Amino acid sequence: MALTADTWPIAASMLPFAASAFDDDVVSRAFHAVARAGFDDVDLTDTWLPFGDLDAAQTASLRDALEAAGLRAQSLSVIRRSVTDGVTGDENLAYSHRALDLAAELGVGVVSVGLHRPLTPLQREQLWFWTVAGHRDPVDDPDDYQRAVTRFRELGEHAASVGVLLSLELYEHTYLGTSSSAVRLVENIGLSEVGLNPDIGNLIRLHEPIEDWRELVAATMPYANYWHVKNYARDENRATGLVSAAPSYMESGLINYREAVEVAVRSGFQGVICTEHYGGDGLSMSAANREYLRRVLPTDHYEPGVSRVRQQFGVLA
């Protein structure tokens, strides 16, 4: 049965919460805040809590805290742990495998991973880190590219064995940094359990020329199996080269999410949507964006399209 505005799982990202080692009280307070903001669903974001390092007792406590708050963990987002990192790639790969096992244990259906690296010292000095460039994947290095394909395929095979989907997050200056490179990567991996997380907000906020958001949506949505959503107000002065971008409500930024949702549905997308926001009261912004999504998602009377992932691999994306 197709998802509708009332039934679509819209999860709150834990991105607005400060990074924390595992602590029962901290976890409980955070989950209850999410529930008070009107969410039933949550994305466990590892910049908040490094869930891939939890032991059995902590995992049990995490499950209890979710239940006590009346929340469902719909997704896990592994952030800035690139499996191709020359220093920590092996460690990040092992961590991602543990995240898949945790997802299966908690009954979570999708794990999002990416190729973005930790913020550089210069990025950490900025008000908004995306205003200066960070790591760039070496596009002219076939061995590095193949390492990404091989390691994501390994994770995809693990995901398949435990009944979880793997989603690859779009992120600037990586092999997932343009619509064409992201589609190429997921096609080269070639597994039904591996799709895209078209987080186009990561790309339109850059202080440089960007790909048209409509082209990004049209190209990546047929491969989507999960979706981080956020928006930015963007201004460009081509005469001076000045570009600025700052977080905004989903309905008031550069991306027309009403149109993006229509494209997603026509493409057959039926995955979890995770609301993200940087700055200010990110949880309240996420809640406002959830209500906006409920207004623009389809009602009962529609027929979803057939995603490229379904056409190619014969599975629900």
MOSUL-V919340 format. One record per pair of residues at least 12 apart in sequence whose C-alpha atoms are under 8 Angstrom apart, sorted by sequence separation. I is the first residue (numbers start at 0). J is the second residue. D is the distance in Angstrom with one decimal. If there is no record, write none. Layout:
BEGIN
i=I j=J d=D
i=I j=J d=D
END
This chain:
BEGIN
i=98 j=110 d=7.4
i=169 j=181 d=7.0
i=232 j=244 d=5.5
i=233 j=245 d=6.8
i=16 j=29 d=7.4
i=199 j=212 d=7.0
i=231 j=244 d=6.0
i=232 j=245 d=5.4
i=119 j=133 d=6.2
i=181 j=195 d=7.6
i=231 j=245 d=5.3
i=232 j=246 d=6.3
i=274 j=288 d=7.0
i=118 j=133 d=6.8
i=231 j=246 d=4.3
i=232 j=247 d=5.8
i=274 j=289 d=7.0
i=199 j=215 d=7.0
i=230 j=246 d=6.1
i=231 j=247 d=4.9
i=95 j=112 d=7.7
i=199 j=216 d=7.6
i=229 j=246 d=7.8
i=230 j=247 d=5.6
i=231 j=248 d=7.5
i=77 j=95 d=7.2
i=116 j=134 d=6.6
i=197 j=215 d=8.0
i=229 j=247 d=7.8
i=230 j=248 d=6.3
i=231 j=249 d=7.7
i=115 j=134 d=7.5
i=197 j=216 d=7.3
i=229 j=248 d=7.6
i=230 j=249 d=4.9
i=232 j=251 d=7.3
i=233 j=252 d=7.2
i=229 j=249 d=5.9
i=230 j=250 d=7.9
i=232 j=252 d=4.4
i=233 j=253 d=6.2
i=77 j=98 d=7.9
i=228 j=249 d=7.9
i=230 j=251 d=7.8
i=231 j=252 d=4.8
i=232 j=253 d=5.5
i=11 j=33 d=7.1
i=197 j=219 d=6.2
i=230 j=252 d=5.3
i=231 j=253 d=6.0
i=75 j=98 d=7.6
i=197 j=220 d=6.9
i=230 j=253 d=6.8
i=231 j=254 d=7.7
i=195 j=219 d=7.0
i=230 j=254 d=6.4
i=195 j=220 d=7.8
i=167 j=193 d=7.4
i=169 j=195 d=7.5
i=176 j=202 d=7.3
i=197 j=223 d=6.6
i=11 j=38 d=6.7
i=21 j=48 d=6.7
i=75 j=102 d=7.1
i=165 j=192 d=5.9
i=166 j=193 d=5.7
i=167 j=194 d=6.2
i=168 j=195 d=6.2
i=169 j=196 d=6.3
i=195 j=222 d=5.6
i=196 j=223 d=5.7
i=204 j=231 d=6.2
i=10 j=38 d=7.0
i=13 j=41 d=7.5
i=18 j=46 d=5.8
i=19 j=47 d=5.8
i=20 j=48 d=6.3
i=74 j=102 d=7.6
i=164 j=192 d=4.9
i=165 j=193 d=4.8
i=166 j=194 d=4.9
i=167 j=195 d=4.7
i=168 j=196 d=4.5
i=169 j=197 d=5.6
i=170 j=198 d=7.4
i=194 j=222 d=5.4
i=195 j=223 d=4.4
i=196 j=224 d=6.5
i=197 j=225 d=7.7
i=198 j=226 d=6.3
i=200 j=228 d=6.9
i=203 j=231 d=7.4
i=9 j=38 d=7.9
i=10 j=39 d=7.4
i=11 j=40 d=6.4
i=12 j=41 d=6.2
i=13 j=42 d=6.4
i=18 j=47 d=4.1
i=19 j=48 d=5.6
i=20 j=49 d=7.4
i=41 j=70 d=6.7
i=43 j=72 d=6.8
i=163 j=192 d=7.3
i=164 j=193 d=6.2
i=165 j=194 d=6.4
i=166 j=195 d=5.0
i=167 j=196 d=5.3
i=168 j=197 d=6.3
i=169 j=198 d=5.4
i=194 j=223 d=5.4
i=195 j=224 d=6.0
i=196 j=225 d=5.0
i=197 j=226 d=5.8
i=198 j=227 d=5.0
i=199 j=228 d=7.7
i=200 j=229 d=5.6
i=204 j=233 d=6.9
i=10 j=40 d=4.5
i=11 j=41 d=4.7
i=12 j=42 d=4.8
i=13 j=43 d=6.1
i=14 j=44 d=6.2
i=17 j=47 d=5.8
i=18 j=48 d=6.2
i=39 j=69 d=6.8
i=40 j=70 d=5.5
i=41 j=71 d=6.2
i=42 j=72 d=5.9
i=45 j=75 d=7.7
i=144 j=174 d=7.5
i=164 j=194 d=7.8
i=166 j=196 d=5.5
i=168 j=198 d=6.3
i=169 j=199 d=6.7
i=171 j=201 d=6.6
i=194 j=224 d=5.4
i=195 j=225 d=6.8
i=196 j=226 d=4.9
i=197 j=227 d=6.9
i=198 j=228 d=6.1
i=200 j=230 d=5.6
i=203 j=233 d=7.8
i=246 j=276 d=7.0
i=9 j=40 d=6.3
i=10 j=41 d=4.3
i=11 j=42 d=5.8
i=12 j=43 d=6.7
i=13 j=44 d=5.3
i=16 j=47 d=6.0
i=39 j=70 d=5.0
i=40 j=71 d=4.8
i=41 j=72 d=5.0
i=42 j=73 d=5.9
i=43 j=74 d=6.3
i=44 j=75 d=6.0
i=45 j=76 d=6.3
i=46 j=77 d=7.9
i=81 j=112 d=7.9
i=83 j=114 d=7.2
i=170 j=201 d=5.7
i=171 j=202 d=5.7
i=193 j=224 d=8.0
i=194 j=225 d=7.9
i=196 j=227 d=6.5
i=198 j=229 d=7.8
i=200 j=231 d=6.9
i=246 j=277 d=6.4
i=8 j=40 d=6.7
i=9 j=41 d=7.8
i=10 j=42 d=5.6
i=12 j=44 d=6.4
i=14 j=46 d=6.8
i=21 j=53 d=7.8
i=38 j=70 d=7.5
i=39 j=71 d=6.2
i=40 j=72 d=5.9
i=41 j=73 d=5.9
i=42 j=74 d=4.8
i=43 j=75 d=4.8
i=44 j=76 d=4.8
i=45 j=77 d=5.7
i=46 j=78 d=6.5
i=75 j=107 d=7.5
i=80 j=112 d=7.7
i=81 j=113 d=6.1
i=82 j=114 d=6.8
i=84 j=116 d=7.5
i=169 j=201 d=7.0
i=170 j=202 d=6.5
i=246 j=278 d=7.5
i=14 j=47 d=6.3
i=40 j=73 d=6.1
i=41 j=74 d=7.1
i=42 j=75 d=5.6
i=43 j=76 d=6.2
i=44 j=77 d=6.6
i=45 j=78 d=6.4
i=72 j=105 d=7.7
i=74 j=107 d=5.6
i=77 j=110 d=7.3
i=80 j=113 d=7.1
i=81 j=114 d=4.3
i=159 j=192 d=6.0
i=169 j=202 d=7.8
i=177 j=210 d=7.5
i=13 j=47 d=6.2
i=30 j=64 d=7.2
i=34 j=68 d=6.3
i=42 j=76 d=6.9
i=44 j=78 d=7.4
i=72 j=106 d=7.9
i=73 j=107 d=5.2
i=74 j=108 d=6.3
i=75 j=109 d=6.6
i=76 j=110 d=5.9
i=77 j=111 d=5.9
i=78 j=112 d=6.6
i=79 j=113 d=7.0
i=80 j=114 d=6.9
i=81 j=115 d=5.8
i=156 j=190 d=7.7
i=158 j=192 d=6.8
i=26 j=61 d=7.4
i=30 j=65 d=6.7
i=34 j=69 d=7.1
i=72 j=107 d=6.1
i=73 j=108 d=6.3
i=74 j=109 d=5.1
i=75 j=110 d=4.8
i=76 j=111 d=4.7
i=77 j=112 d=5.0
i=78 j=113 d=6.9
i=79 j=114 d=6.9
i=80 j=115 d=6.8
i=81 j=116 d=5.9
i=155 j=190 d=6.8
i=206 j=241 d=8.0
i=207 j=242 d=6.9
i=260 j=295 d=7.3
i=261 j=296 d=7.8
i=268 j=303 d=7.6
i=21 j=57 d=7.3
i=34 j=70 d=6.9
i=73 j=109 d=7.2
i=74 j=110 d=5.8
i=75 j=111 d=6.2
i=76 j=112 d=6.3
i=77 j=113 d=7.4
i=79 j=115 d=4.9
i=80 j=116 d=6.2
i=136 j=172 d=6.2
i=138 j=174 d=7.4
i=148 j=184 d=6.7
i=152 j=188 d=5.5
i=156 j=192 d=7.8
i=178 j=214 d=7.6
i=182 j=218 d=7.5
i=206 j=242 d=5.2
i=248 j=284 d=6.7
i=260 j=296 d=6.6
i=267 j=303 d=5.2
i=268 j=304 d=7.7
i=23 j=60 d=7.0
i=27 j=64 d=5.5
i=31 j=68 d=5.3
i=74 j=111 d=7.5
i=78 j=115 d=7.4
i=79 j=116 d=4.5
i=80 j=117 d=7.4
i=135 j=172 d=4.8
i=136 j=173 d=4.8
i=151 j=188 d=7.1
i=152 j=189 d=7.8
i=155 j=192 d=5.9
i=178 j=215 d=5.3
i=182 j=219 d=6.6
i=206 j=243 d=6.2
i=266 j=303 d=7.4
i=267 j=304 d=4.0
i=268 j=305 d=8.0
i=23 j=61 d=7.8
i=26 j=64 d=7.0
i=27 j=65 d=7.8
i=30 j=68 d=6.0
i=79 j=117 d=5.2
i=134 j=172 d=7.1
i=135 j=173 d=5.8
i=136 j=174 d=6.5
i=152 j=190 d=7.2
i=155 j=193 d=5.7
i=177 j=215 d=7.5
i=181 j=219 d=7.6
i=206 j=244 d=7.2
i=250 j=288 d=7.7
i=257 j=295 d=5.6
i=265 j=303 d=5.8
i=266 j=304 d=5.0
i=267 j=305 d=4.4
i=268 j=306 d=6.4
i=134 j=173 d=8.0
i=148 j=187 d=6.8
i=149 j=188 d=7.3
i=179 j=218 d=7.4
i=204 j=243 d=7.9
i=205 j=244 d=7.2
i=248 j=287 d=7.8
i=249 j=288 d=5.9
i=257 j=296 d=7.9
i=264 j=303 d=5.6
i=265 j=304 d=4.5
i=266 j=305 d=5.8
i=267 j=306 d=4.3
i=30 j=70 d=7.5
i=148 j=188 d=5.5
i=178 j=218 d=6.0
i=182 j=222 d=7.5
i=204 j=244 d=5.3
i=248 j=288 d=6.6
i=264 j=304 d=6.3
i=265 j=305 d=7.4
i=266 j=306 d=4.9
i=23 j=64 d=7.8
i=27 j=68 d=7.5
i=152 j=193 d=7.9
i=178 j=219 d=6.1
i=204 j=245 d=7.3
i=250 j=291 d=7.1
i=266 j=307 d=7.4
i=52 j=94 d=7.4
i=212 j=254 d=6.5
i=220 j=262 d=7.3
i=221 j=263 d=7.4
i=249 j=291 d=7.6
i=51 j=94 d=5.5
i=62 j=105 d=7.1
i=216 j=259 d=6.4
i=220 j=263 d=5.5
i=51 j=95 d=7.1
i=224 j=268 d=6.7
i=226 j=270 d=7.2
i=228 j=272 d=7.0
i=52 j=97 d=7.8
i=217 j=262 d=6.8
i=221 j=266 d=5.0
i=223 j=268 d=6.4
i=224 j=269 d=7.2
i=225 j=270 d=5.0
i=226 j=271 d=6.4
i=227 j=272 d=6.1
i=228 j=273 d=6.1
i=229 j=274 d=6.4
i=51 j=97 d=5.4
i=213 j=259 d=7.5
i=216 j=262 d=7.2
i=220 j=266 d=6.2
i=221 j=267 d=6.9
i=224 j=270 d=5.3
i=225 j=271 d=5.3
i=226 j=272 d=4.9
i=227 j=273 d=4.8
i=228 j=274 d=5.2
i=229 j=275 d=5.5
i=269 j=315 d=7.7
i=270 j=316 d=6.4
i=51 j=98 d=4.9
i=216 j=263 d=7.7
i=221 j=268 d=7.1
i=223 j=270 d=7.7
i=224 j=271 d=7.7
i=225 j=272 d=6.2
i=226 j=273 d=6.1
i=227 j=274 d=6.1
i=228 j=275 d=6.0
i=229 j=276 d=6.1
i=269 j=316 d=6.2
i=50 j=98 d=7.0
i=220 j=268 d=7.0
i=225 j=273 d=8.0
i=227 j=275 d=6.6
i=268 j=316 d=6.2
i=267 j=316 d=7.5
i=51 j=101 d=7.3
i=50 j=101 d=7.9
i=110 j=163 d=7.3
i=112 j=165 d=7.4
i=108 j=162 d=7.4
i=109 j=163 d=5.5
i=110 j=164 d=6.3
i=111 j=165 d=6.0
i=112 j=166 d=6.2
i=113 j=167 d=5.4
i=114 j=168 d=7.9
i=108 j=163 d=5.0
i=109 j=164 d=4.6
i=110 j=165 d=5.1
i=111 j=166 d=4.5
i=112 j=167 d=5.3
i=113 j=168 d=5.0
i=115 j=170 d=6.5
i=107 j=163 d=7.4
i=108 j=164 d=6.2
i=109 j=165 d=5.8
i=110 j=166 d=6.1
i=111 j=167 d=5.8
i=112 j=168 d=6.0
i=113 j=169 d=7.2
i=114 j=170 d=7.4
i=115 j=171 d=7.9
i=109 j=166 d=7.0
i=111 j=168 d=6.4
i=113 j=170 d=7.4
i=166 j=223 d=7.7
i=92 j=150 d=7.4
i=96 j=154 d=6.6
i=99 j=157 d=7.5
i=103 j=161 d=6.0
i=115 j=173 d=6.9
i=166 j=224 d=6.4
i=95 j=154 d=7.5
i=99 j=158 d=6.3
i=103 j=162 d=7.0
i=114 j=173 d=6.2
i=166 j=225 d=6.3
i=83 j=143 d=7.0
i=103 j=163 d=6.6
i=114 j=174 d=7.4
i=164 j=224 d=7.6
i=96 j=157 d=7.4
i=100 j=161 d=7.3
i=102 j=163 d=7.3
i=114 j=175 d=7.3
i=99 j=161 d=7.7
i=113 j=175 d=7.8
i=10 j=73 d=6.8
i=83 j=146 d=6.5
i=83 j=147 d=6.0
i=99 j=163 d=7.2
i=8 j=73 d=7.7
i=82 j=147 d=6.9
i=82 j=150 d=6.8
i=82 j=151 d=8.0
i=129 j=204 d=7.1
i=130 j=205 d=6.5
i=131 j=206 d=7.7
i=129 j=205 d=6.1
i=130 j=206 d=5.8
i=129 j=206 d=7.5
i=222 j=306 d=6.6
i=111 j=196 d=7.2
i=221 j=306 d=4.7
i=222 j=307 d=5.7
i=223 j=308 d=7.7
i=220 j=306 d=7.9
i=221 j=307 d=4.7
i=222 j=308 d=5.3
i=221 j=308 d=6.6
i=224 j=316 d=4.6
i=223 j=316 d=6.6
i=222 j=316 d=7.6
i=111 j=225 d=7.7
i=194 j=308 d=7.3
i=109 j=225 d=7.4
i=191 j=308 d=6.6
i=127 j=245 d=8.0
i=191 j=309 d=7.9
i=191 j=311 d=7.9
i=191 j=312 d=5.1
i=190 j=312 d=7.3
i=191 j=313 d=7.4
i=194 j=316 d=7.6
i=191 j=314 d=6.5
i=74 j=271 d=7.6
i=73 j=271 d=7.1
i=42 j=273 d=6.7
i=41 j=273 d=7.8
i=36 j=282 d=7.3
i=36 j=283 d=6.8
i=38 j=286 d=7.4
i=33 j=282 d=7.2
i=37 j=286 d=7.0
i=36 j=286 d=6.2
i=10 j=271 d=7.2
i=12 j=273 d=6.1
i=14 j=275 d=6.8
i=15 j=276 d=7.1
i=8 j=270 d=7.8
i=9 j=271 d=6.2
i=10 j=272 d=6.2
i=11 j=273 d=5.8
i=12 j=274 d=5.8
i=14 j=276 d=7.3
i=15 j=277 d=6.9
i=8 j=271 d=5.3
i=9 j=272 d=4.8
i=10 j=273 d=4.6
i=11 j=274 d=5.4
i=12 j=275 d=5.5
i=14 j=277 d=7.7
i=15 j=278 d=7.6
i=7 j=271 d=7.3
i=8 j=272 d=6.4
i=9 j=273 d=5.7
i=10 j=274 d=6.2
i=11 j=275 d=7.1
i=7 j=272 d=8.0
i=9 j=274 d=7.1
i=15 j=280 d=7.4
i=15 j=281 d=5.2
i=2 j=269 d=6.6
i=14 j=281 d=7.9
i=15 j=282 d=6.3
i=1 j=269 d=7.4
i=11 j=282 d=7.4
i=12 j=285 d=8.0
i=11 j=285 d=6.5
i=11 j=286 d=7.6
i=9 j=289 d=6.7
i=4 j=292 d=7.6
i=5 j=293 d=6.8
i=4 j=293 d=5.0
i=4 j=294 d=7.1
i=4 j=295 d=7.5
i=4 j=296 d=4.8
i=3 j=296 d=6.6
i=4 j=297 d=5.5
i=5 j=298 d=7.7
i=3 j=297 d=5.4
i=4 j=298 d=5.6
i=3 j=298 d=5.2
i=4 j=299 d=8.0
i=3 j=299 d=5.8
i=1 j=302 d=7.3
i=1 j=303 d=6.8
END
